[in-house]
Amino acid sequence: MAEESREDRGEVLGLYRLGATEAAEETLQRFSRLVSEARDVWGLLEALDFLEARIAARPFSAPLVNTARELLGMIAAEDYSGLSEVQERIQSYVGEVLARVVEETEAAAEIAARRLEDGDVVLTQSYSRSVVRALEKAAAMGKRIQVIVAESRPLLDGIETAKALARMGLDVTLIVDSAMRFMARDATKALIGADAVTADGTVIARTGAGLLALAAGEARVRLIVVAGTYKLYPETVYGMTIETPALGDEIVPDEHRELGVGGYAPLFEPVPPHLIDALATERGLMAPEAVPLLIREKYGEWPPRLEPISELFARAREKLKQTLRKQA
């Protein structure tokens, strides 16, 4: 059987890219293209349908939800004279939002890189652009870093991380997921990324992060989560639960399925704050318990009063329909 590409695996699962930041960027870029290709306002509405469907497929991705929230708020707040103005404004909005994401990612990675020391052995798993950039920046600072990467089944995200780091010239060892506890004794630091950080400091990350956190804690290795504040999920302050996808019987070999063996592979899991030493954000190194302060600073109040994203979609659609009526 031909090896399935990482893009194919991600597309089937609604993941689209390995990392949360990449998923948000890819979605907004495709949304922007759909907007630019629209021949009328109905085409713009179809672009909004695409964006809403992507969020439905990855509701646990704070970068995607937060960037979409900001974008929809911009669209709903403006008045437009016609299609071309809508297209120009939306493309400008997308550019602004993506530039901010890149800026926060780079700044968070810089903070994490400065916490690494020459000679560190870093344990990580899955794929996170923020983690990869932190290690790349540490190497650029002249620090000799060794990296232990868990392969991260079932999507094998860790293999992509190992490739990326090896191409940078770092000393990389790829391990099976079940060896994380054994290998943690050789590590001096642990780094992971995040798809979301909830209001109580819990990190939603690719499955395996919890095992890494437990192993790091047992080995007395500091665990740092590299996550810009665009990964905060403020809605969770109201008790919202984050649903995450899982694979099922497709992970089971055919001959086992014929015997009635079922399969289950959750793709994401929560890592509680007591297992995390620090969050590396663009605003500095923070304890997970400081997340409410970060949310209050970012949104201006605690608890934050946020318009449901479904209502933002409705307002954005109505604004575009108003433009259509003006042209009629």
C-alpha positions in Angstrom: 0.0 0.0 0.0 1.4 3.4 -0.9 2.3 5.6 2.0 -0.4 8.2 2.7 0.8 11.8 2.6 0.5 13.9 5.7 -1.8 16.3 3.8 -4.1 13.3 2.9 -4.2 12.2 6.5 -5.0 15.7 7.6 -7.7 16.3 5.0 -9.5 13.1 5.8 -9.6 14.1 9.5 -10.4 17.7 9.0 -7.0 18.7 10.3 -5.7 20.1 7.0 -2.2 20.8 8.4 -0.2 19.3 11.2 0.0 22.3 13.5 -2.8 24.5 14.8 -1.2 27.6 13.5 -0.8 26.1 10.1 -4.4 25.0 10.1 -5.6 28.5 10.8 -3.3 30.1 8.2 -4.3 27.6 5.5 -8.0 28.1 6.2 -7.8 31.9 6.1 -5.7 31.8 2.9 -8.2 29.6 1.2 -11.0 31.8 2.4 -9.3 34.8 1.0 -8.9 33.1 -2.4 -12.6 32.2 -2.4 -13.4 35.8 -1.7 -11.2 37.1 -4.5 -12.7 34.6 -6.9 -16.3 35.5 -6.0 -18.3 37.0 -8.9 -21.1 38.3 -6.7 -22.1 38.5 -3.1 -23.5 35.0 -3.2 -19.9 33.8 -3.9 -18.9 35.7 -0.8 -21.5 34.0 1.2 -20.2 30.6 0.0 -16.8 31.7 1.2 -18.3 32.2 4.7 -19.9 28.8 4.5 -16.4 27.3 3.8 -15.0 29.1 6.8 -17.8 27.9 9.1 -17.4 24.3 7.9 -13.7 24.4 8.7 -14.4 25.6 12.2 -17.0 22.9 12.6 -14.3 20.3 11.6 -11.7 21.7 14.0 -13.7 23.4 16.9 -10.9 22.6 19.3 -8.4 24.8 17.4 -8.2 28.1 19.3 -6.1 29.8 16.6 -8.7 29.0 13.9 -11.6 30.1 16.1 -9.9 33.3 17.3 -8.7 34.4 13.9 -12.1 33.7 12.4 -13.7 35.7 15.3 -11.5 38.7 14.6 -12.1 38.5 10.9 -15.9 38.2 11.2 -16.0 41.1 13.5 -14.1 43.3 11.0 -16.5 42.2 8.2 -19.6 42.8 10.2 -18.5 46.3 11.4 -17.9 47.8 8.0 -20.2 49.3 5.3 -19.4 48.5 1.6 -20.3 50.1 -1.6 -19.9 47.0 -3.7 -18.3 43.6 -4.4 -14.8 44.9 -5.2 -14.6 46.9 -2.0 -15.7 43.9 0.0 -13.0 41.8 -1.6 -10.3 44.4 -1.1 -11.2 44.9 2.6 -11.5 41.2 3.4 -8.1 40.4 1.8 -6.6 43.3 3.8 -8.2 41.9 7.0 -6.9 38.4 6.3 -3.4 39.9 5.8 -3.6 41.8 9.1 -4.7 38.8 11.1 -2.1 36.4 9.6 0.7 38.9 10.2 -0.3 39.1 13.8 -0.3 35.3 14.2 3.2 35.1 12.7 4.4 37.9 15.0 3.0 36.2 18.1 4.3 32.8 17.1 7.8 34.2 16.5 7.8 36.1 19.8 6.6 33.1 21.8 9.3 30.9 20.1 11.9 33.5 21.0 10.9 33.4 24.7 11.1 29.6 24.7 14.5 29.6 22.9 16.0 31.9 25.5 15.0 29.4 28.2 17.0 26.6 26.5 20.7 26.3 27.5 23.7 25.1 25.6 23.8 21.3 25.9 20.1 20.8 26.6 18.4 17.6 25.6 14.8 18.4 24.6 12.0 15.9 24.7 9.1 16.7 22.4 6.3 15.0 20.4 3.9 15.6 17.6 4.3 18.6 15.3 4.2 22.3 16.4 5.6 25.1 14.3 6.1 27.1 17.5 8.3 24.3 19.0 10.2 23.9 15.7 10.9 27.6 15.6 11.9 27.7 19.2 14.5 25.0 18.6 15.7 26.7 15.4 16.1 30.0 17.2 18.0 28.3 20.1 20.4 26.8 17.5 20.8 30.1 15.8 21.9 31.5 19.2 24.8 29.1 19.2 23.3 26.7 21.6 24.0 23.0 21.0 20.7 21.3 21.4 19.8 17.6 21.1 16.2 16.7 20.5 14.3 13.5 21.3 11.1 13.3 19.3 8.3 10.8 19.8 6.9 9.6 16.5 3.3 10.5 17.5 1.0 7.8 16.1 -1.4 7.5 14.5 -0.7 10.5 12.2 3.1 10.2 12.7 3.4 14.0 13.2 6.6 13.5 15.2 8.3 12.1 12.1 7.7 15.4 10.3 9.2 17.3 13.3 12.3 15.0 13.2 12.7 15.7 9.5 12.4 19.5 9.9 14.9 19.6 12.8 17.4 17.3 11.1 17.4 19.5 8.0 18.4 22.4 10.3 21.4 20.4 11.4 20.1 19.5 14.9 21.0 16.2 16.6 17.7 14.3 16.5 16.7 11.0 17.9 13.3 9.6 16.9 11.6 7.3 19.4 8.4 5.3 19.6 5.7 6.9 21.8 5.8 4.2 24.4 9.5 5.0 25.1 8.8 8.6 26.3 9.0 7.6 30.0 12.2 5.7 29.5 13.8 8.5 27.5 12.7 11.3 29.8 15.5 10.4 32.1 18.0 11.6 29.4 16.2 14.9 28.8 16.9 18.3 30.5 13.9 20.2 29.1 10.5 19.3 27.5 8.7 21.4 24.9 5.2 20.9 23.4 2.8 23.1 21.4 -0.9 23.6 21.8 -4.1 23.7 19.9 -5.8 25.6 22.7 -5.2 26.9 26.2 -8.4 26.9 28.3 -9.4 29.5 30.9 -8.0 27.4 33.8 -4.6 26.8 32.1 -5.3 23.4 30.7 -3.5 22.8 27.4 -5.3 20.9 24.6 -2.5 19.2 22.6 -2.0 16.2 20.3 -2.5 12.9 22.1 0.8 11.8 23.7 1.4 15.2 25.3 -0.2 13.9 28.5 2.2 11.0 28.6 5.1 13.3 27.9 4.0 15.6 30.7 3.8 12.8 33.2 7.2 11.4 32.2 8.8 14.8 32.4 7.3 15.4 35.9 8.5 12.1 37.1 12.0 12.8 35.7 11.9 16.3 37.2 12.3 17.9 33.7 10.7 21.2 33.2 7.8 21.2 30.6 7.3 24.4 28.6 4.3 24.9 26.3 5.1 27.2 23.4 1.9 29.1 22.6 1.1 32.6 21.6 -1.9 34.2 23.3 -4.0 33.7 20.1 -4.2 30.1 21.4 -6.2 31.1 24.5 -9.7 29.8 24.4 -11.7 32.3 26.6 -15.1 30.7 25.9 -14.1 27.9 28.2 -14.5 30.2 31.2 -18.2 29.5 30.9 -17.8 25.8 31.2 -17.7 25.1 27.4 -16.1 21.7 26.7 -13.8 21.3 23.7 -14.7 18.3 21.5 -11.8 16.6 19.8 -11.8 14.0 17.0 -10.6 10.4 17.1 -9.9 7.6 14.7 -11.8 4.4 15.0 -11.6 1.0 13.2 -9.5 2.4 10.4 -6.4 2.0 12.6 -7.0 -1.7 12.9 -5.5 -4.1 10.4 -8.0 -5.8 8.1 -7.4 -9.3 9.4 -8.0 -8.0 13.0 -11.2 -6.2 12.0 -12.5 -9.4 10.5 -12.2 -11.0 13.9 -14.2 -8.2 15.4 -11.4 -6.1 16.9 -12.4 -2.4 17.2 -10.1 0.6 17.3 -10.0 3.9 19.0 -7.3 6.6 18.8 -8.1 10.0 20.2 -6.1 12.7 18.4 -6.0 15.3 21.1 -6.1 15.4 24.9 -6.0 17.8 27.8 -2.9 18.4 29.8 -3.8 19.8 33.2 -2.0 22.9 34.5 -0.3 21.1 37.4 1.8 19.1 34.9 3.0 22.2 33.1 5.8 24.4 34.4 5.3 27.4 32.1 3.7 28.8 29.0 6.0 30.6 26.6 3.9 33.4 25.1 4.8 36.6 23.2 4.1 38.4 26.5 6.7 36.4 28.4 7.0 33.2 30.4 3.8 32.6 32.4 2.5 30.0 34.9 -0.6 28.2 33.6 -2.4 29.7 36.6 -1.9 33.2 35.1 -4.1 32.4 32.1 -7.1 34.4 33.5 -4.8 37.4 33.8 -3.7 37.0 30.2 -7.4 36.7 29.0 -8.4 39.8 31.0 -5.5 41.7 29.5 -6.3 40.5 26.0 -10.1 41.0 26.1 -10.3 43.9 28.6 -12.3 42.2 31.3 -12.8 39.0 33.3 -14.7 37.0 32.6 -14.7 38.1 29.0 -18.1 38.8 27.3 -17.7 37.3 23.8 -20.3 37.2 21.1 -21.0 33.6 20.0 -19.2 32.8 16.8 -22.5 31.6 15.3 -23.9 35.1 15.8 -20.8 36.7 14.3 -21.3 34.6 11.1 -25.0 35.7 11.0 -24.0 39.3 11.3 -21.3 39.0 8.6 -23.7 37.3 6.3 -26.3 40.0 6.8 -23.8 42.7 6.1 -22.9 41.1 2.8 -26.5 40.7 1.9 -27.0 44.4 2.6 -24.3 45.0 0.0 -26.2 42.8 -2.4 -29.4 44.8 -1.9 -27.5 48.1 -2.5 -26.3 46.8 -5.9 -29.8 45.6 -6.9 
